[in-house]
Amino acid sequence: MALFAEDILRSRLIGASAVVAYVGARMYPGVAPKGAGFPNITFNRVSSEHHRHLQGAAGLVQVHIQVDMWGDSYLETIGLADAVRHVLDGYRGVVTVGDESVAVLQCSLVEDYTGITGGLDNSARGLFRATHEYEIGHRELVPTLAL
């Protein structure tokens, strides 16, 4: 089994005390389950670019992942977003999950923005969201082709 960019992201965040102080273990791929509580983090793969050379797969992938930080207040949400940025932006190294390891060549914050979801007309509860898009470059397994 190989590690994916999502494994890298979650491992880095769950290992960071500044992030865990905000969300505990409330970090979810896709969408947070109903009743998950706030603040929390959700993340989704946006795209992947698998690099190649003349002989086939190069064993390198660039993955864009959107990370959304959700909170009840603006200050809480931007504080969480800043903690996430300090853990991920500029990271290079080896990430190990269980008995699997992967070399992370780069993790870069591409863009970020903050907004409010719902609640603008007082018809629903408003939540604050800070969104980051990260580009994570890492090694991947090269497929073997049987001829």
N, C-alpha and C positions, 0 to 999 in steps of 0.2 A: 504494500500500500504506500502511496506517496502523500506527502503533505501538500496542501493547496494554499493559495494566498489567504484564504479565509482562516485556515489554521494558524498561519503566521500572525495575522492581525489579532485574533482572539488570544493567542498565547502571549503576545506582547502586552495586550491590555489587561488580561487577568493577572499578569505578573507585576503590574504597576500599582503600588499602594495609593498613589494620588487618584487614579481612576477608580479603583475598588472602593475608596472612601466615598465616592459619589454613588456608584451603582451596585456595589457588591458583585454578585454574579449575573446581574440583569443585562446580559449581552446576547443578542439573538440574531441568527441569520434570517433574512427576509423581514418578517414583521414580528413584533412582540406579541406574545399570547395575551388574550383577554385577561385583564386583572393583574398584569405584570408589575404594576407600580412604577413610579417615577422617582428620580430620573432613570433612564435606561438608554441603551445603545442598540441600534439595529444596523446591519450591514448587508450590502448586496453587490454582487459582481456586476459591473457595467459592461466590460469587454475584456478580451484577452488577445494578445498578439504572440504567437508562437514563432520564434526565430528559426530560420533555416539557412543552410549553406548548400553548396553544390552536391554534397553527398547525402543530404537529407536533413532531418531534424537536428538542431544545434544544442538542444537541451536547455534552452533559455526561454523564459516566458515573461512578458510584461502584462500585468493584470491591473485594470482600473477597478477600484472598489469604492463605492459610495458608503460613507459612514454617517449615520444620523444620530445625533445626541438629542434626546427628548427630555424636557423638564417642565415643572410647574411655574418656574419664574425665569425671567430673562437672565438675571445674574447667575443663577444656578446653572443654566444651560451653557452660557459662555464660559463659565468656570470649568465645567466638565469638558467642553470643547478644547479649551486651552491645555488641560491635563492630557487629553488624547493627543493633541498636536506635539507636545513635548516628548511623548513616548514613541510616536511613529515617525514624525518628519525627520529625515536624515539618517534613519537607522540603517546600519549595515552589520551583518554578522551571521551567526548560525542560530537557528531556532530549532529546539528539540521538543517534540511532543511524544510522550511515551518513549518508544525505542526508535522513533523515526527522527531524522534531522534533515534540514534543508538549508542551503546557503542563500542568504538574502543579499543580493548585490546592491540594491537600493530601495528605499521607501521614501517617496517624496509627496508632499502635499501639493496637489495641482491647483485646486481652488477651494474656496470656502464661502459660505453665506449663512445668514441667520434670518429667521422669520417666525411668524406665528401661524398656527394652524387652527382654524375654527375659532369660534367665540367672538368674532369681530362684531357681529350683530346681536350679541348676548343670547343667541339661540342655542349655543353649545359651548361646552367648556373649551377654553383656549389653551393650547399647549405651545410651548416655545420649542423650536427646532433649530439646531445648528447642523449644517451639512458640510462635510469635507469629502473631497474626492482625492484618493491616494493612488499613486502608481507604484506598484510593487514589482520589482524585477527579481526573479529567483530562478534557481536551477530546477529543472524538471526531468523526469525519466524520459529517455529516448525510446520510442517504440522500435521494436525489432521486427523486420519484415522477413517472412519466410519465403524463399524463392523456389 
